[in-house]
Amino acid sequence: MSIEERLEALTHSVELLAGMQIESEKHMTRLAETMTALASRTTRLEESMVTLVDGLALLTRVTVAHAERIENLERNQPRQ
């Protein structure tokens, strides 16, 4: 194999590697964008979960209060 053939083969290899690098960078950019969007969604989900937990805690307190009121009413009623 002559020097010119070797140089041509090396040039071809470098061009292929450069193309692969460009594609990898594009994929990495898309991945970074996807991860950013996912992080934003995760934050919104966490906020929604906090709201849900707060609502469930309030509902639990209301349920307990109503149960106590019913028990008090039942205890104060005369037996028939």
FILUM-162136 format. One line per 8 residues: their letters; for each residue y, z, x of C-alpha. Coordinates in nm, 3 decimals. Each point is the difference from the previous one (the first is absolute). Example, Ala and Ser with C-alpha at 12.3 -4.5 7.8 and 13.67 -1.06 7.14 Angstrom:
<recs>
AS) -0.450/0.780/1.230 ~ 0.344/-0.066/0.137
</recs>
This chain:
<recs>
MSIEERLE) 0.000/0.000/0.000 ~ 0.332/-0.102/0.146 ~ 0.313/0.213/0.023 ~ 0.163/-0.206/-0.277 ~ -0.299/0.059/-0.231 ~ 0.005/0.370/0.074 ~ 0.373/0.020/-0.066 ~ -0.044/-0.192/-0.324
ALTHSVEL) -0.281/0.234/-0.108 ~ 0.211/0.305/0.089 ~ 0.300/-0.144/-0.184 ~ -0.215/-0.062/-0.304 ~ -0.136/0.357/0.015 ~ 0.349/0.146/0.031 ~ 0.120/-0.208/-0.296 ~ -0.291/0.123/-0.209
LAGMQIES) 0.068/0.361/0.100 ~ 0.371/-0.040/-0.078 ~ -0.087/-0.137/-0.346 ~ -0.237/0.288/-0.059 ~ 0.270/0.246/0.109 ~ 0.250/-0.151/-0.244 ~ -0.253/0.026/-0.284 ~ -0.079/0.361/0.097
EKHMTRLA) 0.369/0.086/-0.008 ~ 0.032/-0.156/-0.346 ~ -0.297/0.203/-0.122 ~ 0.142/0.317/0.153 ~ 0.335/-0.062/-0.170 ~ -0.172/-0.046/-0.337 ~ -0.208/0.311/0.063 ~ 0.312/0.202/0.082
ETMTALAS) 0.167/-0.123/-0.320 ~ -0.308/0.090/-0.202 ~ -0.015/0.345/0.156 ~ 0.368/0.058/-0.076 ~ -0.055/-0.098/-0.363 ~ -0.305/0.224/-0.016 ~ 0.196/0.293/0.143 ~ 0.265/-0.053/-0.268
RTTRLEES) -0.263/-0.006/-0.273 ~ -0.163/0.310/0.143 ~ 0.333/0.182/-0.010 ~ 0.051/-0.098/-0.364 ~ -0.355/0.111/-0.080 ~ 0.060/0.337/0.165 ~ 0.317/0.043/-0.206 ~ -0.190/-0.088/-0.317
MVTLVDGL) -0.275/0.247/0.087 ~ 0.256/0.278/0.050 ~ 0.149/-0.080/-0.341 ~ -0.348/0.000/-0.155 ~ -0.093/0.333/0.157 ~ 0.329/0.154/-0.115 ~ -0.064/-0.129/-0.353 ~ -0.353/0.138/-0.002
ALLTRVTV) 0.126/0.338/0.121 ~ 0.256/0.006/-0.283 ~ -0.264/-0.103/-0.253 ~ -0.229/0.275/0.126 ~ 0.275/0.262/-0.037 ~ 0.076/-0.119/-0.356 ~ -0.371/0.004/-0.090 ~ -0.046/0.353/0.134
AHAERIEN) 0.310/0.120/-0.188 ~ -0.125/-0.154/-0.325 ~ -0.346/0.151/0.049 ~ 0.159/0.343/0.053 ~ 0.210/-0.039/-0.314 ~ -0.307/-0.095/-0.205 ~ -0.194/0.298/0.137 ~ 0.290/0.232/-0.086
LERNQPRQ) 0.021/-0.139/-0.354 ~ -0.376/0.033/-0.048 ~ 0.006/0.363/0.121 ~ 0.284/0.094/-0.237 ~ -0.158/-0.152/-0.314 ~ -0.188/0.234/-0.230 ~ -0.373/-0.061/-0.027 ~ -0.128/-0.137/-0.328
</recs>
